[in-house]
Amino acid sequence: MALFESYERRIDKINGVLKEYGIASVEECRDICTAKGFDPYEITKSIQPIAFENAAWAYTVGAAIAIKKGCKTAAEAAEAIGVGLQSFCIPGSVAEDRKVGLGHGNLGAMLLRDETECFAFLAGHESFAAAEGAIGIVKNANKARKKPLRVILNGLGKDAAQIISRINGFTYVQTQFDYAAGEVNVVKETAYSKGERSAVRCYGADDVREGVAIMHKEGVDVSITGNSTNPTRFQHPVAGTYKKECVEQGKKYFSVASGGGTGRTLHPDNMAAGPASYGMTDTMGRMHSDAQFAGSSSVPAHVEMMGFLGMGNNPMVGATVAVAVAVEQAVKG
């Protein structure tokens, strides 16, 4: 039985990359890591249990490359992990074209460097994948940072935000937007746990204006959008508007658009380009993003269809951070 999904379409490219680092096989990568006292395969599965085999093995390859490269910090390890992830992109696919593997590595590195102070999952709150990604980050990122990274979820609907907070032990921040003054005010904060999960602040907005105001209130430096809860009504407009206002204010803001790909959401056949259309979500992401990922923020099978890995883009952010921190700790001994 093949080691992972689409093995035949991937393995030649993977072996070519492994050869550059003096590694004989994908299986040897796991041996390299377990010899150092950690297992990237298990770390990846712990972030999103429904992730495919190819995702777990891709992170294993990335971690082994990080060790072979002699990476000393988690941020350096994240960039090296990106090389491993990129090697799994199927030749000629949407994922390979967009360099999604390298993009995930670079995003993870940003979150592990102290210049980034606040990271936002800009997502529909019914997306539990955003929560999986957030948990992976708060459990690990601060082990490699001098200053704690602030992580927020910002999405449409106050009731949904409260539910996702309660289920995951986050802190629900209830806000009220003053439309006349253009300001957002905090009504109350409710922490649903006392542990590290309570550090994740979860906001629910009534509309785009409030969503943008929340971004400014938290001073978001980096965000990733999802594709759920009517993306044309919230995530992409919030990221795009916030981007415009950050440019006007001279503030650095790195926007990642998750989701999109061939024949993606919002009836591509009705978007004037026929079946060749990428769909409206993908188009909107291209308008504001500094990096464009491929496939769903949550559904492993859709990311796999784009020629990448069977893992949601949001959980992947958490996996990149978790595995990179494990590399740093292993190297430090």
Phi and psi restraints in degrees (value plus and minus 20) as a CYANA .aco file:
   2 ALA   PHI     -83.3   -43.3
   2 ALA   PSI     129.1   169.1
   3 LEU   PHI     -86.4   -46.4
   3 LEU   PSI     -55.0   -15.0
   4 PHE   PHI    -175.0  -135.0
   4 PHE   PSI     151.1   191.1
   5 GLU   PHI     -83.9   -43.9
   5 GLU   PSI     123.4   163.4
   6 SER   PHI      33.8    73.8
   6 SER   PSI      19.3    59.3
   7 TYR   PHI     -77.4   -37.4
   7 TYR   PSI     -68.3   -28.3
   8 GLU   PHI     -83.6   -43.6
   8 GLU   PSI     -52.4   -12.4
   9 ARG   PHI     -99.9   -59.9
   9 ARG   PSI     -33.9     6.1
  10 ARG   PHI    -130.4   -90.4
  10 ARG   PSI     -52.6   -12.6
  11 ILE   PHI     -83.9   -43.9
  11 ILE   PSI     -56.1   -16.1
  12 ASP   PHI     -82.4   -42.4
  12 ASP   PSI     -62.7   -22.7
  13 LYS   PHI     -85.6   -45.6
  13 LYS   PSI     -63.0   -23.0
  14 ILE   PHI     -82.0   -42.0
  14 ILE   PSI     -67.6   -27.6
  15 ASN   PHI     -81.8   -41.8
  15 ASN   PSI     -54.2   -14.2
  16 GLY   PHI     -83.6   -43.6
  16 GLY   PSI     -59.2   -19.2
  17 VAL   PHI     -91.3   -51.3
  17 VAL   PSI     -62.6   -22.6
  18 LEU   PHI     -80.2   -40.2
  18 LEU   PSI     -57.1   -17.1
  19 LYS   PHI     -80.3   -40.3
  19 LYS   PSI     -54.8   -14.8
  20 GLU   PHI     -82.2   -42.2
  20 GLU   PSI     -44.8    -4.8
  21 TYR   PHI    -128.8   -88.8
  21 TYR   PSI      -8.2    31.8
  22 GLY   PHI      50.4    90.4
  22 GLY   PSI      11.0    51.0
  23 ILE   PHI    -130.7   -90.7
  23 ILE   PSI     113.1   153.1
  24 ALA   PHI    -103.2   -63.2
  24 ALA   PSI     -49.5    -9.5
  25 SER   PHI    -179.3  -139.3
  25 SER   PSI     146.9   186.9
  26 VAL   PHI     -82.5   -42.5
  26 VAL   PSI     -61.7   -21.7
  27 GLU   PHI     -81.6   -41.6
  27 GLU   PSI     -56.3   -16.3
  28 GLU   PHI     -83.6   -43.6
  28 GLU   PSI     -49.7    -9.7
  29 CYS   PHI     -78.1   -38.1
  29 CYS   PSI     -62.1   -22.1
  30 ARG   PHI     -86.9   -46.9
  30 ARG   PSI     -58.1   -18.1
  31 ASP   PHI     -82.6   -42.6
  31 ASP   PSI     -59.8   -19.8
  32 ILE   PHI     -79.9   -39.9
  32 ILE   PSI     -62.2   -22.2
  33 CYS   PHI     -94.5   -54.5
  33 CYS   PSI     -65.6   -25.6
  34 THR   PHI     -85.7   -45.7
  34 THR   PSI     -49.0    -9.0
  35 ALA   PHI     -84.8   -44.8
  35 ALA   PSI     -44.6    -4.6
  36 LYS   PHI    -111.6   -71.6
  36 LYS   PSI     -22.4    17.6
  37 GLY   PHI      77.8   117.8
  37 GLY   PSI      -5.1    34.9
  38 PHE   PHI    -165.4  -125.4
  38 PHE   PSI     138.8   178.8
  39 ASP   PHI    -149.1  -109.1
  39 ASP   PSI      79.7   119.7
  40 PRO   PHI     -79.8   -39.8
  40 PRO   PSI     -50.1   -10.1
  41 TYR   PHI     -78.5   -38.5
  41 TYR   PSI     -70.1   -30.1
  42 GLU   PHI     -90.5   -50.5
  42 GLU   PSI     -56.1   -16.1
  43 ILE   PHI     -80.1   -40.1
  43 ILE   PSI     -65.6   -25.6
  44 THR   PHI     -82.0   -42.0
  44 THR   PSI     -65.7   -25.7
  45 LYS   PHI     -85.5   -45.5
  45 LYS   PSI     -48.0    -8.0
  46 SER   PHI     -93.6   -53.6
  46 SER   PSI     -43.5    -3.5
  47 ILE   PHI     -97.5   -57.5
  47 ILE   PSI     -72.6   -32.6
  48 GLN   PHI    -150.7  -110.7
  48 GLN   PSI      76.5   116.5
  49 PRO   PHI     -75.7   -35.7
  49 PRO   PSI     -45.4    -5.4
  50 ILE   PHI    -108.7   -68.7
  50 ILE   PSI     -12.2    27.8
  51 ALA   PHI     -81.4   -41.4
  51 ALA   PSI     128.6   168.6
  52 PHE   PHI     -93.7   -53.7
  52 PHE   PSI     146.5   186.5
  53 GLU   PHI     -80.9   -40.9
  53 GLU   PSI     -58.6   -18.6
  54 ASN   PHI     -83.9   -43.9
  54 ASN   PSI     -48.8    -8.8
  55 ALA   PHI     -88.9   -48.9
  55 ALA   PSI     -65.9   -25.9
  56 ALA   PHI     -82.6   -42.6
  56 ALA   PSI     -59.5   -19.5
  57 TRP   PHI     -94.9   -54.9
  57 TRP   PSI     -51.4   -11.4
  58 ALA   PHI     -84.0   -44.0
  58 ALA   PSI     -62.3   -22.3
  59 TYR   PHI     -88.3   -48.3
  59 TYR   PSI     -51.0   -11.0
  60 THR   PHI     -86.3   -46.3
  60 THR   PSI     -63.6   -23.6
  61 VAL   PHI     -82.3   -42.3
  61 VAL   PSI     -64.9   -24.9
  62 GLY   PHI     -81.6   -41.6
  62 GLY   PSI     -61.8   -21.8
  63 ALA   PHI     -85.8   -45.8
  63 ALA   PSI     -60.1   -20.1
  64 ALA   PHI     -84.8   -44.8
  64 ALA   PSI     -58.9   -18.9
  65 ILE   PHI     -83.0   -43.0
  65 ILE   PSI     -60.5   -20.5
  66 ALA   PHI     -80.5   -40.5
  66 ALA   PSI     -62.4   -22.4
  67 ILE   PHI     -86.8   -46.8
  67 ILE   PSI     -65.4   -25.4
  68 LYS   PHI     -83.1   -43.1
  68 LYS   PSI     -53.4   -13.4
  69 LYS   PHI     -95.1   -55.1
  69 LYS   PSI     -31.9     8.1
  70 GLY   PHI      56.9    96.9
  70 GLY   PSI      10.8    50.8
  71 CYS   PHI     -81.8   -41.8
  71 CYS   PSI     115.0   155.0
  72 LYS   PHI    -122.7   -82.7
  72 LYS   PSI     -51.2   -11.2
  73 THR   PHI    -132.1   -92.1
  73 THR   PSI     141.1   181.1
  74 ALA   PHI     -84.3   -44.3
  74 ALA   PSI     -56.0   -16.0
  75 ALA   PHI     -84.0   -44.0
  75 ALA   PSI     -62.8   -22.8
  76 GLU   PHI     -83.9   -43.9
  76 GLU   PSI     -60.7   -20.7
  77 ALA   PHI     -83.4   -43.4
  77 ALA   PSI     -58.9   -18.9
  78 ALA   PHI     -80.7   -40.7
  78 ALA   PSI     -62.7   -22.7
  79 GLU   PHI     -83.6   -43.6
  79 GLU   PSI     -59.6   -19.6
  80 ALA   PHI     -88.6   -48.6
  80 ALA   PSI     -57.2   -17.2
  81 ILE   PHI     -79.7   -39.7
  81 ILE   PSI     -57.5   -17.5
  82 GLY   PHI     -78.0   -38.0
  82 GLY   PSI     -54.8   -14.8
  83 VAL   PHI     -83.6   -43.6
  83 VAL   PSI     -62.5   -22.5
  84 GLY   PHI     -84.8   -44.8
  84 GLY   PSI     -63.6   -23.6
  85 LEU   PHI     -83.1   -43.1
  85 LEU   PSI     -61.1   -21.1
  86 GLN   PHI     -83.0   -43.0
  86 GLN   PSI     -53.1   -13.1
  87 SER   PHI     -84.9   -44.9
  87 SER   PSI     -41.1    -1.1
  88 PHE   PHI    -106.2   -66.2
  88 PHE   PSI     -30.3     9.7
  89 CYS   PHI     -86.2   -46.2
  89 CYS   PSI     108.8   148.8
  90 ILE   PHI     -88.0   -48.0
  90 ILE   PSI     110.3   150.3
  91 PRO   PHI     -73.2   -33.2
  91 PRO   PSI     112.6   152.6
  92 GLY   PHI      63.6   103.6
  92 GLY   PSI     -20.5    19.5
  93 SER   PHI    -103.2   -63.2
  93 SER   PSI     147.7   187.7
  94 VAL   PHI     -78.3   -38.3
  94 VAL   PSI     -62.4   -22.4
  95 ALA   PHI     -82.5   -42.5
  95 ALA   PSI     -62.5   -22.5
  96 GLU   PHI     -86.4   -46.4
  96 GLU   PSI     -61.7   -21.7
  97 ASP   PHI     -79.3   -39.3
  97 ASP   PSI     -59.4   -19.4
  98 ARG   PHI    -107.4   -67.4
  98 ARG   PSI     -22.0    18.0
  99 LYS   PHI      34.6    74.6
  99 LYS   PSI      28.1    68.1
 100 VAL   PHI     -85.3   -45.3
 100 VAL   PSI     -56.6   -16.6
 101 GLY   PHI     -80.7   -40.7
 101 GLY   PSI     -69.4   -29.4
 102 LEU   PHI     -82.3   -42.3
 102 LEU   PSI     -56.4   -16.4
 103 GLY   PHI     -81.7   -41.7
 103 GLY   PSI     -63.4   -23.4
 104 HIS   PHI     -84.9   -44.9
 104 HIS   PSI     -59.3   -19.3
 105 GLY   PHI     -82.9   -42.9
 105 GLY   PSI     -64.1   -24.1
 106 ASN   PHI     -88.0   -48.0
 106 ASN   PSI     -56.3   -16.3
 107 LEU   PHI     -84.7   -44.7
 107 LEU   PSI     -65.3   -25.3
 108 GLY   PHI     -78.8   -38.8
 108 GLY   PSI     -61.1   -21.1
 109 ALA   PHI     -82.2   -42.2
 109 ALA   PSI     -59.8   -19.8
 110 MET   PHI     -79.3   -39.3
 110 MET   PSI     -62.8   -22.8
 111 LEU   PHI     -91.6   -51.6
 111 LEU   PSI     -38.2     1.8
 112 LEU   PHI    -115.5   -75.5
 112 LEU   PSI     -23.5    16.5
 113 ARG   PHI    -122.1   -82.1
 113 ARG   PSI     123.1   163.1
 114 ASP   PHI     -89.3   -49.3
 114 ASP   PSI     -34.5     5.5
 115 GLU   PHI     -83.0   -43.0
 115 GLU   PSI     -50.1   -10.1
 116 THR   PHI    -107.1   -67.1
 116 THR   PSI      97.4   137.4
 117 GLU   PHI    -120.9   -80.9
 117 GLU   PSI     -51.5   -11.5
 118 CYS   PHI    -159.3  -119.3
 118 CYS   PSI     109.2   149.2
 119 PHE   PHI    -137.3   -97.3
 119 PHE   PSI     114.3   154.3
 120 ALA   PHI    -139.6   -99.6
 120 ALA   PSI     111.1   151.1
 121 PHE   PHI    -107.7   -67.7
 121 PHE   PSI      87.9   127.9
 122 LEU   PHI    -115.6   -75.6
 122 LEU   PSI      70.8   110.8
 123 ALA   PHI    -164.7  -124.7
 123 ALA   PSI     142.5   182.5
 124 GLY   PHI     -89.6   -49.6
 124 GLY   PSI     115.5   155.5
 125 HIS   PHI     -91.9   -51.9
 125 HIS   PSI     -32.4     7.6
 126 GLU   PHI     -97.8   -57.8
 126 GLU   PSI     -24.0    16.0
 127 SER   PHI    -102.1   -62.1
 127 SER   PSI      78.6   118.6
 128 PHE   PHI     -87.8   -47.8
 128 PHE   PSI     -37.5     2.5
 129 ALA   PHI     -84.1   -44.1
 129 ALA   PSI     -52.6   -12.6
 130 ALA   PHI     -83.2   -43.2
 130 ALA   PSI     -59.8   -19.8
 131 ALA   PHI     -86.1   -46.1
 131 ALA   PSI     -61.6   -21.6
 132 GLU   PHI     -79.9   -39.9
 132 GLU   PSI     -62.8   -22.8
 133 GLY   PHI     -84.8   -44.8
 133 GLY   PSI     -63.0   -23.0
 134 ALA   PHI     -83.3   -43.3
 134 ALA   PSI     -62.2   -22.2
 135 ILE   PHI     -83.4   -43.4
 135 ILE   PSI     -62.4   -22.4
 136 GLY   PHI     -80.1   -40.1
 136 GLY   PSI     -55.4   -15.4
 137 ILE   PHI     -94.8   -54.8
 137 ILE   PSI     -71.4   -31.4
 138 VAL   PHI     -86.4   -46.4
 138 VAL   PSI     -46.6    -6.6
 139 LYS   PHI     -93.8   -53.8
 139 LYS   PSI     -40.9    -0.9
 140 ASN   PHI    -146.7  -106.7
 140 ASN   PSI     -59.0   -19.0
 141 ALA   PHI     -76.2   -36.2
 141 ALA   PSI     -61.5   -21.5
 142 ASN   PHI     -92.4   -52.4
 142 ASN   PSI     -31.9     8.1
 143 LYS   PHI     -88.9   -48.9
 143 LYS   PSI     -41.2    -1.2
 144 ALA   PHI    -133.6   -93.6
 144 ALA   PSI     -14.4    25.6
 145 ARG   PHI    -137.5   -97.5
 145 ARG   PSI     131.6   171.6
 146 LYS   PHI     -99.7   -59.7
 146 LYS   PSI     -58.0   -18.0
 147 LYS   PHI    -131.6   -91.6
 147 LYS   PSI     108.8   148.8
 148 PRO   PHI     -79.0   -39.0
 148 PRO   PSI     118.5   158.5
 149 LEU   PHI    -101.1   -61.1
 149 LEU   PSI     111.0   151.0
 150 ARG   PHI    -107.3   -67.3
 150 ARG   PSI     111.4   151.4
 151 VAL   PHI    -141.6  -101.6
 151 VAL   PSI     107.5   147.5
 152 ILE   PHI    -146.9  -106.9
 152 ILE   PSI     134.4   174.4
 153 LEU   PHI    -130.0   -90.0
 153 LEU   PSI     113.2   153.2
 154 ASN   PHI    -153.8  -113.8
 154 ASN   PSI      95.1   135.1
 155 GLY   PHI    -171.0  -131.0
 155 GLY   PSI    -195.4  -155.4
 156 LEU   PHI    -108.0   -68.0
 156 LEU   PSI     103.2   143.2
 157 GLY   PHI      85.4   125.4
 157 GLY   PSI      98.5   138.5
 158 LYS   PHI     -93.5   -53.5
 158 LYS   PSI     -56.1   -16.1
 159 ASP   PHI     -85.3   -45.3
 159 ASP   PSI     -62.9   -22.9
 160 ALA   PHI     -83.4   -43.4
 160 ALA   PSI     -59.4   -19.4
 161 ALA   PHI     -82.9   -42.9
 161 ALA   PSI     -60.2   -20.2
 162 GLN   PHI     -87.1   -47.1
 162 GLN   PSI     -60.8   -20.8
 163 ILE   PHI     -83.2   -43.2
 163 ILE   PSI     -68.1   -28.1
 164 ILE   PHI     -84.9   -44.9
 164 ILE   PSI     -53.4   -13.4
 165 SER   PHI     -86.5   -46.5
 165 SER   PSI     -65.8   -25.8
 166 ARG   PHI     -85.6   -45.6
 166 ARG   PSI     -62.2   -22.2
 167 ILE   PHI     -85.8   -45.8
 167 ILE   PSI     -57.2   -17.2
 168 ASN   PHI    -121.5   -81.5
 168 ASN   PSI     -21.2    18.8
 169 GLY   PHI      57.8    97.8
 169 GLY   PSI       3.4    43.4
 170 PHE   PHI    -103.9   -63.9
 170 PHE   PSI     156.6   196.6
 171 THR   PHI    -118.7   -78.7
 171 THR   PSI      98.8   138.8
 172 TYR   PHI    -104.8   -64.8
 172 TYR   PSI     104.8   144.8
 173 VAL   PHI    -129.1   -89.1
 173 VAL   PSI      86.6   126.6
 174 GLN   PHI    -105.7   -65.7
 174 GLN   PSI     106.3   146.3
 175 THR   PHI    -140.4  -100.4
 175 THR   PSI     142.0   182.0
 176 GLN   PHI    -155.4  -115.4
 176 GLN   PSI     104.1   144.1
 177 PHE   PHI    -110.9   -70.9
 177 PHE   PSI     109.4   149.4
 178 ASP   PHI    -111.6   -71.6
 178 ASP   PSI      81.6   121.6
 179 TYR   PHI     -88.6   -48.6
 179 TYR   PSI     -50.7   -10.7
 180 ALA   PHI     -90.4   -50.4
 180 ALA   PSI     -62.3   -22.3
 181 ALA   PHI    -109.5   -69.5
 181 ALA   PSI     -35.2     4.8
 182 GLY   PHI      49.5    89.5
 182 GLY   PSI      12.7    52.7
 183 GLU   PHI    -145.3  -105.3
 183 GLU   PSI     129.8   169.8
 184 VAL   PHI    -124.9   -84.9
 184 VAL   PSI     114.8   154.8
 185 ASN   PHI    -139.6   -99.6
 185 ASN   PSI     121.4   161.4
 186 VAL   PHI    -105.2   -65.2
 186 VAL   PSI     103.4   143.4
 187 VAL   PHI    -102.5   -62.5
 187 VAL   PSI     -70.2   -30.2
 188 LYS   PHI    -184.0  -144.0
 188 LYS   PSI     140.6   180.6
 189 GLU   PHI    -141.7  -101.7
 189 GLU   PSI     114.6   154.6
 190 THR   PHI    -147.0  -107.0
 190 THR   PSI      93.8   133.8
 191 ALA   PHI    -108.6   -68.6
 191 ALA   PSI     104.1   144.1
 192 TYR   PHI    -116.4   -76.4
 192 TYR   PSI      -8.2    31.8
 193 SER   PHI    -180.7  -140.7
 193 SER   PSI     152.9   192.9
 194 LYS   PHI    -131.5   -91.5
 194 LYS   PSI     -22.6    17.4
 195 GLY   PHI    -112.4   -72.4
 195 GLY   PSI    -179.7  -139.7
 196 GLU   PHI     -83.3   -43.3
 196 GLU   PSI     -48.7    -8.7
 197 ARG   PHI     -83.8   -43.8
 197 ARG   PSI     -48.5    -8.5
 198 SER   PHI     -86.3   -46.3
 198 SER   PSI     -34.3     5.7
 199 ALA   PHI     -92.5   -52.5
 199 ALA   PSI     -38.5     1.5
 200 VAL   PHI     -99.9   -59.9
 200 VAL   PSI     100.0   140.0
 201 ARG   PHI    -117.7   -77.7
 201 ARG   PSI     106.3   146.3
 202 CYS   PHI    -134.0   -94.0
 202 CYS   PSI      99.6   139.6
 203 TYR   PHI    -131.2   -91.2
 203 TYR   PSI     123.6   163.6
 204 GLY   PHI    -141.0  -101.0
 204 GLY   PSI     107.9   147.9
 205 ALA   PHI    -127.0   -87.0
 205 ALA   PSI     134.5   174.5
 206 ASP   PHI    -102.7   -62.7
 206 ASP   PSI     -48.0    -8.0
 207 ASP   PHI    -182.8  -142.8
 207 ASP   PSI    -196.1  -156.1
 208 VAL   PHI     -82.4   -42.4
 208 VAL   PSI     -62.4   -22.4
 209 ARG   PHI     -78.9   -38.9
 209 ARG   PSI     -63.6   -23.6
 210 GLU   PHI     -88.2   -48.2
 210 GLU   PSI     -58.4   -18.4
 211 GLY   PHI     -79.9   -39.9
 211 GLY   PSI     -62.5   -22.5
 212 VAL   PHI     -86.4   -46.4
 212 VAL   PSI     -61.4   -21.4
 213 ALA   PHI     -82.0   -42.0
 213 ALA   PSI     -56.7   -16.7
 214 ILE   PHI     -84.1   -44.1
 214 ILE   PSI     -61.7   -21.7
 215 MET   PHI     -78.8   -38.8
 215 MET   PSI     -65.4   -25.4
 216 HIS   PHI     -86.0   -46.0
 216 HIS   PSI     -61.4   -21.4
 217 LYS   PHI     -78.7   -38.7
 217 LYS   PSI     -61.7   -21.7
 218 GLU   PHI    -107.0   -67.0
 218 GLU   PSI     -30.5     9.5
 219 GLY   PHI      43.4    83.4
 219 GLY   PSI      28.9    68.9
 220 VAL   PHI     -82.2   -42.2
 220 VAL   PSI     110.3   150.3
 221 ASP   PHI    -118.3   -78.3
 221 ASP   PSI     -55.6   -15.6
 222 VAL   PHI    -159.7  -119.7
 222 VAL   PSI     119.4   159.4
 223 SER   PHI    -162.8  -122.8
 223 SER   PSI     141.6   181.6
 224 ILE   PHI    -150.3  -110.3
 224 ILE   PSI     110.1   150.1
 225 THR   PHI    -110.2   -70.2
 225 THR   PSI     130.8   170.8
 226 GLY   PHI    -123.2   -83.2
 226 GLY   PSI    -194.2  -154.2
 227 ASN   PHI    -141.2  -101.2
 227 ASN   PSI      -4.6    35.4
 228 SER   PHI    -124.0   -84.0
 228 SER   PSI    -199.4  -159.4
 229 THR   PHI      29.2    69.2
 229 THR   PSI      39.5    79.5
 230 ASN   PHI      29.2    69.2
 230 ASN   PSI      54.0    94.0
 231 PRO   PHI     -77.5   -37.5
 231 PRO   PSI     -46.2    -6.2
 232 THR   PHI     -92.4   -52.4
 232 THR   PSI     -36.3     3.7
 233 ARG   PHI    -116.0   -76.0
 233 ARG   PSI     -39.5     0.5
 234 PHE   PHI    -158.7  -118.7
 234 PHE   PSI     -95.9   -55.9
 235 GLN   PHI     -75.1   -35.1
 235 GLN   PSI     -75.3   -35.3
 236 HIS   PHI     -86.4   -46.4
 236 HIS   PSI     -62.2   -22.2
 237 PRO   PHI     -81.9   -41.9
 237 PRO   PSI     -57.2   -17.2
 238 VAL   PHI     -85.5   -45.5
 238 VAL   PSI     -67.4   -27.4
 239 ALA   PHI     -82.3   -42.3
 239 ALA   PSI     -63.4   -23.4
 240 GLY   PHI     -85.7   -45.7
 240 GLY   PSI     -62.5   -22.5
 241 THR   PHI     -88.7   -48.7
 241 THR   PSI     -63.2   -23.2
 242 TYR   PHI     -82.3   -42.3
 242 TYR   PSI     -58.9   -18.9
 243 LYS   PHI     -79.4   -39.4
 243 LYS   PSI     -68.8   -28.8
 244 LYS   PHI     -78.4   -38.4
 244 LYS   PSI     -65.5   -25.5
 245 GLU   PHI     -90.8   -50.8
 245 GLU   PSI     -53.1   -13.1
 246 CYS   PHI     -85.2   -45.2
 246 CYS   PSI     -60.9   -20.9
 247 VAL   PHI     -80.7   -40.7
 247 VAL   PSI     -63.9   -23.9
 248 GLU   PHI     -82.5   -42.5
 248 GLU   PSI     -52.6   -12.6
 249 GLN   PHI    -111.4   -71.4
 249 GLN   PSI     -23.1    16.9
 250 GLY   PHI      52.6    92.6
 250 GLY   PSI       2.9    42.9
 251 LYS   PHI    -115.7   -75.7
 251 LYS   PSI     119.3   159.3
 252 LYS   PHI     -98.7   -58.7
 252 LYS   PSI     108.6   148.6
 253 TYR   PHI    -163.3  -123.3
 253 TYR   PSI     104.2   144.2
 254 PHE   PHI    -125.9   -85.9
 254 PHE   PSI      96.3   136.3
 255 SER   PHI    -126.3   -86.3
 255 SER   PSI     104.6   144.6
 256 VAL   PHI    -128.0   -88.0
 256 VAL   PSI     109.1   149.1
 257 ALA   PHI    -120.6   -80.6
 257 ALA   PSI      91.2   131.2
 258 SER   PHI    -110.4   -70.4
 258 SER   PSI     135.2   175.2
 259 GLY   PHI      71.6   111.6
 259 GLY   PSI     155.1   195.1
 260 GLY   PHI      71.0   111.0
 260 GLY   PSI     140.6   180.6
 261 GLY   PHI     128.1   168.1
 261 GLY   PSI     158.9   198.9
 262 THR   PHI     -80.7   -40.7
 262 THR   PSI     112.8   152.8
 263 GLY   PHI      42.3    82.3
 263 GLY   PSI      11.3    51.3
 264 ARG   PHI    -100.9   -60.9
 264 ARG   PSI    -195.6  -155.6
 265 THR   PHI     -71.5   -31.5
 265 THR   PSI     149.7   189.7
 266 LEU   PHI      43.4    83.4
 266 LEU   PSI      28.5    68.5
 267 HIS   PHI      29.3    69.3
 267 HIS   PSI      50.6    90.6
 268 PRO   PHI     -75.2   -35.2
 268 PRO   PSI     -50.0   -10.0
 269 ASP   PHI     -87.3   -47.3
 269 ASP   PSI     -38.7     1.3
 270 ASN   PHI    -118.9   -78.9
 270 ASN   PSI     -11.7    28.3
 271 MET   PHI    -122.3   -82.3
 271 MET   PSI       3.7    43.7
 272 ALA   PHI      58.2    98.2
 272 ALA   PSI     -27.1    12.9
 273 ALA   PHI    -131.0   -91.0
 273 ALA   PSI     -13.9    26.1
 274 GLY   PHI      47.1    87.1
 274 GLY   PSI    -179.4  -139.4
 275 PRO   PHI     -86.2   -46.2
 275 PRO   PSI     -33.4     6.6
 276 ALA   PHI     -97.8   -57.8
 276 ALA   PSI     -31.6     8.4
 277 SER   PHI     -85.2   -45.2
 277 SER   PSI     124.6   164.6
 278 TYR   PHI    -100.4   -60.4
 278 TYR   PSI     -31.3     8.7
 279 GLY   PHI      71.0   111.0
 279 GLY   PSI     141.0   181.0
 280 MET   PHI     -89.2   -49.2
 280 MET   PSI     -55.5   -15.5
 281 THR   PHI     -82.6   -42.6
 281 THR   PSI     -63.1   -23.1
 282 ASP   PHI     -84.4   -44.4
 282 ASP   PSI     -61.8   -21.8
 283 THR   PHI     -82.8   -42.8
 283 THR   PSI     -64.1   -24.1
 284 MET   PHI     -84.1   -44.1
 284 MET   PSI     -58.8   -18.8
 285 GLY   PHI     -80.7   -40.7
 285 GLY   PSI     -58.7   -18.7
 286 ARG   PHI     -84.4   -44.4
 286 ARG   PSI     -44.0    -4.0
 287 MET   PHI     -93.5   -53.5
 287 MET   PSI     -51.4   -11.4
 288 HIS   PHI    -138.0   -98.0
 288 HIS   PSI     -32.1     7.9
 289 SER   PHI    -106.4   -66.4
 289 SER   PSI     129.2   169.2
 290 ASP   PHI    -111.7   -71.7
 290 ASP   PSI     -43.1    -3.1
 291 ALA   PHI    -162.5  -122.5
 291 ALA   PSI     113.7   153.7
 292 GLN   PHI    -132.8   -92.8
 292 GLN   PSI      93.9   133.9
 293 PHE   PHI    -105.0   -65.0
 293 PHE   PSI     159.9   199.9
 294 ALA   PHI    -150.4  -110.4
 294 ALA   PSI     107.9   147.9
 295 GLY   PHI      74.4   114.4
 295 GLY   PSI     157.7   197.7
 296 SER   PHI     -83.3   -43.3
 296 SER   PSI     129.6   169.6
 297 SER   PHI     -93.8   -53.8
 297 SER   PSI     -34.6     5.4
 298 SER   PHI    -150.6  -110.6
 298 SER   PSI     -54.0   -14.0
 299 VAL   PHI    -110.6   -70.6
 299 VAL   PSI      92.8   132.8
 300 PRO   PHI     -74.2   -34.2
 300 PRO   PSI     -63.4   -23.4
 301 ALA   PHI     -82.2   -42.2
 301 ALA   PSI     -52.8   -12.8
 302 HIS   PHI     -94.5   -54.5
 302 HIS   PSI     -56.4   -16.4
 303 VAL   PHI     -87.4   -47.4
 303 VAL   PSI     -59.1   -19.1
 304 GLU   PHI     -79.8   -39.8
 304 GLU   PSI     -59.8   -19.8
 305 MET   PHI     -82.6   -42.6
 305 MET   PSI     -46.3    -6.3
 306 MET   PHI    -101.5   -61.5
 306 MET   PSI     -17.2    22.8
 307 GLY   PHI      70.4   110.4
 307 GLY   PSI     -10.2    29.8
 308 PHE   PHI    -124.4   -84.4
 308 PHE   PSI    -148.4  -108.4
 309 LEU   PHI    -135.7   -95.7
 309 LEU   PSI     135.6   175.6
 310 GLY   PHI    -100.9   -60.9
 310 GLY   PSI      51.0    91.0
 311 MET   PHI    -178.2  -138.2
 311 MET   PSI     118.3   158.3
 312 GLY   PHI     -81.5   -41.5
 312 GLY   PSI     127.3   167.3
 313 ASN   PHI     -82.4   -42.4
 313 ASN   PSI     -56.4   -16.4
 314 ASN   PHI     -85.5   -45.5
 314 ASN   PSI     -71.5   -31.5
 315 PRO   PHI     -79.2   -39.2
 315 PRO   PSI     -52.0   -12.0
 316 MET   PHI     -80.8   -40.8
 316 MET   PSI     -55.1   -15.1
 317 VAL   PHI     -80.0   -40.0
 317 VAL   PSI     -64.6   -24.6
 318 GLY   PHI     -84.7   -44.7
 318 GLY   PSI     -58.7   -18.7
 319 ALA   PHI     -86.8   -46.8
 319 ALA   PSI     -60.7   -20.7
 320 THR   PHI     -79.9   -39.9
 320 THR   PSI     -66.7   -26.7
 321 VAL   PHI     -84.1   -44.1
 321 VAL   PSI     -66.2   -26.2
 322 ALA   PHI     -82.1   -42.1
 322 ALA   PSI     -65.8   -25.8
 323 VAL   PHI     -90.2   -50.2
 323 VAL   PSI     -58.1   -18.1
 324 ALA   PHI     -83.4   -43.4
 324 ALA   PSI     -61.3   -21.3
 325 VAL   PHI     -85.9   -45.9
 325 VAL   PSI     -58.6   -18.6
 326 ALA   PHI     -82.3   -42.3
 326 ALA   PSI     -58.1   -18.1
 327 VAL   PHI     -82.6   -42.6
 327 VAL   PSI     -67.3   -27.3
 328 GLU   PHI     -79.9   -39.9
 328 GLU   PSI     -64.6   -24.6
 329 GLN   PHI     -85.4   -45.4
 329 GLN   PSI     -57.8   -17.8
 330 ALA   PHI     -86.3   -46.3
 330 ALA   PSI     -60.5   -20.5
 331 VAL   PHI     -87.6   -47.6
 331 VAL   PSI     -58.9   -18.9
 332 LYS   PHI     -91.5   -51.5
 332 LYS   PSI     -42.1    -2.1
